[in-house]
Amino acid sequence: MAIVELSQTAPTERVTEHPHVARIENVRGGVPIIRGTRVPVRLIAQMYRTGDTVEDMLQAYPHLSAAAIYDAISYYLDHVPEMEQEIIANRIENALKETNSQMDERGFIALPPTQDG
């Protein structure tokens, strides 16, 4: 019986100037996330832009700390052009176009058929 050794390399975390924000390859495509979570800074930025308070964000994401949310907002404000591009790229219409998918009137997304069937 052959022993197969699997390479278990941890994803590389790129530190940012913000203690609660990191970029990790293979996690959400390397976009800025709140460290220790998979929550993209983009989501916090979108809530901030629409007038949600930190308390609102804590209700939506109770596993986050207020410090992490404030730091994500600070990251957004320090990187507005980059973050705005990410927000635009992740709008539903752009995601549908990129995946060649369609959304019906009920909000269900239909993925294109695979070559297998």
Residue frames as a rotation matrix with the C-alpha (Angstrom) as fourth column:
MET 1
0.582 0.813 0.000 0.00
0.813 -0.582 0.000 0.00
0.000 0.000 -1.000 0.00
ALA 2
-0.369 -0.721 0.587 1.51
0.716 -0.623 -0.315 3.28
0.593 0.304 0.746 -1.09
ILE 3
0.081 0.310 -0.947 1.44
0.826 -0.552 -0.110 6.25
-0.557 -0.774 -0.301 1.24
VAL 4
0.065 0.036 0.997 0.44
0.765 -0.643 -0.026 9.45
0.640 0.765 -0.069 -0.47
GLU 5
-0.423 -0.263 -0.867 1.65
0.789 -0.577 -0.210 12.62
-0.445 -0.773 0.452 1.12
LEU 6
0.443 0.652 0.615 -0.62
0.828 -0.561 -0.003 15.57
0.343 0.511 -0.788 0.59
SER 7
-0.711 -0.674 0.198 0.83
0.580 -0.723 -0.375 19.03
0.397 -0.152 0.905 0.64
GLN 8
0.431 0.843 -0.323 -1.10
0.882 -0.318 0.347 21.06
0.189 -0.434 -0.881 3.19
THR 9
-0.733 -0.669 0.122 0.06
0.637 -0.738 -0.223 24.61
0.239 -0.086 0.967 2.75
ALA 10
-0.031 0.704 -0.710 -1.80
0.751 -0.452 -0.481 27.32
-0.659 -0.548 -0.514 4.57
PRO 11
0.545 0.263 0.796 -3.13
0.760 -0.557 -0.336 30.15
0.355 0.788 -0.504 2.43
THR 12
-0.568 -0.822 -0.053 -0.88
0.795 -0.530 -0.294 33.17
0.214 -0.210 0.954 2.47
GLU 13
0.581 0.721 -0.378 -2.31
0.797 -0.598 0.086 36.09
-0.164 -0.351 -0.922 4.43
ARG 14
-0.363 -0.628 0.689 -1.26
0.669 -0.690 -0.277 39.50
0.648 0.361 0.670 3.21
VAL 15
-0.183 0.224 -0.957 -1.34
0.877 -0.402 -0.262 42.00
-0.443 -0.888 -0.123 6.02
THR 16
0.243 0.273 0.931 -2.78
0.633 -0.772 0.061 45.43
0.735 0.574 -0.360 5.47
GLU 17
-0.726 -0.500 0.473 -2.26
0.042 -0.718 -0.695 48.67
0.687 -0.484 0.542 7.36
HIS 18
0.018 0.829 0.559 -5.53
-0.872 -0.261 0.415 47.87
0.490 -0.494 0.718 9.15
PRO 19
-0.729 -0.487 0.481 -5.28
-0.678 0.609 -0.410 45.33
-0.094 -0.626 -0.774 11.99
HIS 20
-0.189 0.746 0.639 -8.71
-0.259 0.590 -0.765 43.76
-0.947 -0.310 0.082 11.35
VAL 21
0.788 0.444 -0.426 -8.42
-0.486 0.023 -0.874 43.58
-0.378 0.896 0.234 7.56
ALA 22
-0.290 -0.864 0.412 -6.46
-0.245 0.483 0.841 40.99
-0.925 0.143 -0.351 5.60
ARG 23
0.412 0.285 -0.865 -6.19
-0.910 0.174 -0.376 39.60
0.044 0.942 0.332 2.11
ILE 24
-0.167 -0.414 0.895 -5.85
-0.426 0.849 0.313 35.84
-0.889 -0.329 -0.318 1.92
GLU 25
-0.616 -0.075 -0.784 -5.20
-0.777 0.220 0.590 34.07
0.128 0.973 -0.194 -1.33
ASN 26
-0.773 0.383 -0.506 -7.92
0.149 0.884 0.442 31.51
0.617 0.266 -0.741 -2.08
VAL 27
-0.425 0.713 -0.558 -10.39
0.799 0.005 -0.602 33.24
-0.426 -0.701 -0.572 0.26
ARG 28
0.548 0.762 -0.346 -12.95
0.433 -0.612 -0.662 35.29
-0.716 0.212 -0.665 -1.65
GLY 29
0.703 -0.280 0.654 -10.44
0.654 -0.109 -0.749 35.74
0.281 0.954 0.107 -4.47
GLY 30
-0.296 -0.929 -0.221 -7.98
0.938 -0.240 -0.250 37.63
0.179 -0.282 0.943 -2.29
VAL 31
0.096 0.390 0.916 -10.25
0.175 -0.912 0.371 40.63
0.980 0.124 -0.156 -1.74
PRO 32
-0.769 -0.376 0.517 -10.00
-0.385 -0.374 -0.844 42.47
0.511 -0.848 0.143 1.60
ILE 33
0.202 0.802 -0.562 -11.88
0.254 0.512 0.821 40.57
0.946 -0.308 -0.101 4.30
ILE 34
0.487 -0.023 0.873 -12.32
-0.804 -0.402 0.438 41.01
0.341 -0.915 -0.215 8.02
ARG 35
-0.494 -0.836 -0.238 -9.54
-0.649 0.537 -0.540 38.95
0.579 -0.112 -0.808 9.56
GLY 36
-0.924 0.065 0.376 -10.70
-0.228 0.696 -0.680 35.62
-0.306 -0.715 -0.629 10.95
THR 37
0.079 0.984 0.158 -13.89
-0.066 0.164 -0.984 35.64
-0.995 0.067 0.078 8.85
ARG 38
-0.541 -0.154 0.827 -14.93
0.790 0.242 0.563 35.39
-0.286 0.958 -0.009 5.23
VAL 39
0.552 0.783 -0.287 -16.82
0.665 -0.621 -0.415 38.71
-0.503 0.039 -0.863 5.40
PRO 40
-0.156 -0.611 0.776 -15.58
0.921 -0.375 -0.111 40.98
0.358 0.697 0.621 2.60
VAL 41
-0.688 -0.161 -0.708 -14.89
0.454 -0.856 -0.247 44.59
-0.566 -0.492 0.662 3.56
ARG 42
-0.921 0.353 0.164 -17.05
0.004 -0.414 0.910 45.41
0.389 0.839 0.380 0.52
LEU 43
-0.125 0.938 -0.322 -20.20
0.693 0.315 0.648 44.29
0.710 -0.142 -0.690 2.38
ILE 44
-0.021 0.047 -0.999 -19.46
0.903 -0.428 -0.040 46.55
-0.429 -0.903 -0.034 5.35
ALA 45
-0.892 -0.361 -0.270 -18.65
0.206 -0.859 0.469 49.40
-0.401 0.362 0.841 2.94
GLN 46
-0.667 0.709 0.230 -21.97
0.257 -0.071 0.964 48.95
0.699 0.702 -0.135 1.16
MET 47
0.181 0.732 -0.657 -23.85
0.930 0.089 0.355 49.05
0.319 -0.676 -0.665 4.46
TYR 48
-0.335 -0.415 -0.846 -21.91
0.688 -0.721 0.082 52.15
-0.644 -0.555 0.527 5.51
ARG 49
-0.989 -0.094 0.116 -22.66
0.149 -0.636 0.757 53.87
0.003 0.766 0.643 2.20
THR 50
-0.347 0.933 0.098 -26.40
0.356 0.035 0.934 53.24
0.868 0.359 -0.344 2.59
GLY 51
-0.134 0.254 0.958 -26.45
-0.605 -0.787 0.124 54.76
0.785 -0.562 0.259 6.07
ASP 52
0.653 0.315 -0.688 -26.44
0.273 0.750 0.603 51.66
0.706 -0.582 0.404 8.27
THR 53
0.544 -0.450 0.708 -24.96
-0.808 -0.509 0.297 52.23
0.226 -0.734 -0.640 11.71
VAL 54
-0.583 -0.789 -0.192 -22.31
-0.640 0.592 -0.490 50.09
0.500 -0.163 -0.851 13.34
GLU 55
-0.525 0.482 0.702 -25.10
-0.563 0.421 -0.711 48.76
-0.638 -0.769 0.050 15.56
ASP 56
0.586 0.729 -0.354 -27.05
-0.731 0.287 -0.620 47.72
-0.350 0.622 0.700 12.43
MET 57
0.171 -0.623 -0.763 -23.96
-0.733 0.437 -0.521 45.96
0.658 0.649 -0.382 11.12
LEU 58
-0.788 -0.442 0.428 -23.43
-0.614 0.510 -0.603 44.18
0.048 -0.738 -0.674 14.44
GLN 59
0.036 0.875 0.482 -27.00
-0.611 0.401 -0.682 42.89
-0.791 -0.271 0.549 14.21
ALA 60
0.738 0.223 -0.637 -26.40
-0.672 0.328 -0.664 41.66
0.061 0.918 0.392 10.66
TYR 61
0.263 -0.762 -0.591 -23.02
-0.047 0.602 -0.797 40.14
0.964 0.237 0.122 11.56
PRO 62
0.874 0.204 0.440 -23.13
-0.408 -0.182 0.895 39.35
0.262 -0.962 -0.076 15.30
HIS 63
0.751 -0.651 -0.106 -19.87
0.652 0.708 0.273 37.39
-0.102 -0.274 0.956 15.12
LEU 64
0.022 -0.744 0.668 -17.97
0.585 -0.532 -0.612 40.61
0.811 0.404 0.424 14.29
SER 65
-0.130 -0.126 -0.983 -16.67
0.915 -0.398 -0.069 43.08
-0.383 -0.908 0.167 16.85
ALA 66
0.876 0.414 -0.248 -17.37
0.330 -0.889 -0.317 46.79
-0.351 0.196 -0.916 16.68
ALA 67
0.177 -0.900 -0.398 -13.61
-0.310 -0.435 0.845 47.35
-0.934 -0.026 -0.356 16.33
ALA 68
-0.548 -0.363 0.754 -13.50
0.503 0.576 0.644 45.11
-0.668 0.732 -0.133 13.24
ILE 69
0.355 0.768 0.533 -16.44
0.923 -0.195 -0.332 46.96
-0.151 0.610 -0.778 11.68
TYR 70
0.830 -0.110 -0.547 -14.93
-0.043 -0.990 0.134 50.39
-0.556 -0.088 -0.826 12.35
ASP 71
-0.207 -0.978 -0.002 -11.63
-0.175 0.036 0.984 49.15
-0.962 0.204 -0.179 10.91
ALA 72
-0.310 0.181 0.933 -13.39
0.847 0.498 0.184 47.85
-0.432 0.848 -0.308 7.79
ILE 73
0.800 0.598 0.045 -15.05
0.572 -0.737 -0.361 51.26
-0.183 0.314 -0.932 7.34
SER 74
0.502 -0.705 -0.501 -11.66
-0.313 -0.688 0.654 52.91
-0.806 -0.172 -0.567 7.80
TYR 75
-0.453 -0.650 0.610 -10.15
0.327 0.516 0.792 50.55
-0.830 0.558 -0.022 5.22
TYR 76
0.227 0.639 0.735 -12.93
0.955 0.000 -0.295 51.48
-0.189 0.769 -0.611 2.78
LEU 77
0.936 0.185 -0.298 -12.34
0.172 -0.983 -0.070 55.21
-0.306 0.014 -0.952 3.34
ASP 78
0.138 -0.968 -0.211 -8.59
-0.343 -0.247 0.906 54.74
-0.929 -0.053 -0.366 2.80
HIS 79
-0.828 -0.441 0.348 -9.15
0.085 0.514 0.854 52.77
-0.555 0.736 -0.387 -0.43
VAL 80
0.019 0.960 -0.280 -12.31
-0.282 -0.263 -0.923 54.25
-0.959 0.096 0.266 -1.96
PRO 81
0.014 0.051 -0.999 -11.40
-0.993 -0.118 -0.020 53.85
-0.119 0.992 0.049 -5.68
GLU 82
-0.841 -0.390 -0.375 -10.38
-0.433 0.901 0.034 50.18
0.325 0.191 -0.926 -5.26
MET 83
-0.806 0.565 0.179 -13.38
0.169 0.508 -0.844 49.37
-0.568 -0.650 -0.505 -3.07
GLU 84
0.019 0.828 -0.560 -15.83
-0.596 -0.441 -0.672 51.12
-0.803 0.346 0.485 -5.41
GLN 85
-0.307 -0.200 -0.930 -14.50
-0.916 0.329 0.232 49.02
0.259 0.923 -0.284 -8.31
GLU 86
-0.991 -0.077 -0.108 -15.00
-0.040 0.949 -0.311 45.87
0.126 -0.304 -0.944 -6.24
ILE 87
-0.469 0.883 -0.028 -18.55
-0.062 -0.064 -0.996 46.92
-0.881 -0.466 0.085 -5.32
ILE 88
0.091 0.473 -0.876 -19.39
-0.911 -0.317 -0.265 47.55
-0.403 0.822 0.402 -8.99
ALA 89
-0.593 -0.418 -0.688 -17.85
-0.700 0.689 0.185 44.24
0.397 0.592 -0.701 -10.07
ASN 90
-0.982 0.168 -0.089 -19.98
0.190 0.838 -0.511 42.37
-0.011 -0.519 -0.855 -7.55
ARG 91
-0.396 0.902 -0.169 -23.34
-0.789 -0.429 -0.440 43.88
-0.469 -0.041 0.882 -8.50
ILE 92
0.008 0.481 0.876 -25.82
-0.027 0.876 -0.481 41.19
-1.000 -0.019 0.020 -9.41
GLU 93
0.891 0.381 -0.247 -26.10
-0.234 -0.081 -0.969 42.26
-0.389 0.921 0.018 -13.04
ASN 94
0.228 -0.893 -0.389 -22.33
-0.956 -0.130 -0.262 42.02
0.183 0.432 -0.883 -13.49
ALA 95
-0.511 -0.365 0.778 -22.14
-0.595 0.804 -0.014 38.65
-0.620 -0.470 -0.628 -11.72
LEU 96
0.420 0.743 0.521 -24.96
-0.010 0.578 -0.816 37.32
-0.907 0.338 0.250 -13.92
LYS 97
0.837 -0.150 -0.527 -23.23
-0.547 -0.277 -0.790 38.57
-0.028 0.949 -0.313 -17.06
GLU 98
-0.134 -0.990 0.045 -19.88
-0.991 0.134 0.012 37.09
-0.018 -0.043 -0.999 -15.99
THR 99
-0.645 -0.081 0.760 -21.40
-0.305 0.939 -0.158 33.65
-0.701 -0.334 -0.630 -15.33
ASN 100
-0.830 0.394 -0.395 -23.80
-0.399 0.074 0.914 33.81
0.389 0.916 0.096 -18.30
SER 101
-0.750 0.591 -0.299 -26.68
0.653 0.586 -0.479 33.27
-0.108 -0.554 -0.825 -15.86
GLN 102
-0.508 0.668 0.544 -30.17
-0.065 -0.659 0.750 34.72
0.859 0.345 0.378 -15.68
MET 103
-0.950 0.300 -0.090 -32.43
0.104 0.031 -0.994 35.73
-0.296 -0.953 -0.060 -12.83
ASP 104
-0.474 0.849 0.235 -36.16
0.675 0.179 0.716 35.11
0.565 0.498 -0.658 -13.16
GLU 105
-0.099 0.536 0.839 -38.95
-0.177 -0.839 0.515 37.38
0.979 -0.098 0.178 -11.89
ARG 106
0.877 0.425 -0.225 -38.98
0.110 0.278 0.954 35.54
0.468 -0.861 0.197 -8.54
GLY 107
0.570 -0.734 0.369 -35.28
-0.822 -0.512 0.251 36.20
0.005 -0.446 -0.895 -7.98
PHE 108
0.655 -0.347 0.671 -34.08
0.086 0.917 0.390 32.67
-0.750 -0.198 0.631 -8.71
ILE 109
0.091 -0.724 -0.683 -30.83
-0.882 -0.377 0.282 32.43
-0.462 0.577 -0.673 -10.63
ALA 110
0.915 0.180 0.360 -30.59
0.021 0.872 -0.488 29.93
-0.402 0.454 0.795 -13.47
LEU 111
-0.066 -0.994 -0.088 -27.06
-0.403 -0.054 0.913 28.87
-0.913 0.096 -0.397 -14.28
PRO 112
0.148 0.084 -0.985 -26.24
-0.987 0.073 -0.142 27.97
0.060 0.994 0.094 -17.87
PRO 113
0.971 0.208 0.117 -26.34
-0.213 0.976 0.037 24.25
-0.107 -0.061 0.992 -18.71
THR 114
0.083 -0.973 0.215 -23.04
-0.549 0.135 0.825 22.42
-0.832 -0.186 -0.523 -18.34
GLN 115
-0.244 -0.254 -0.936 -21.48
-0.955 0.229 0.187 20.55
0.167 0.940 -0.298 -21.22
ASP 116
-0.984 -0.125 0.125 -22.28
-0.155 0.952 -0.266 17.31
-0.086 -0.281 -0.956 -19.36
GLY 117
-0.507 0.861 0.027 -26.00
0.860 0.503 0.090 17.84
0.064 0.069 -0.996 -19.57
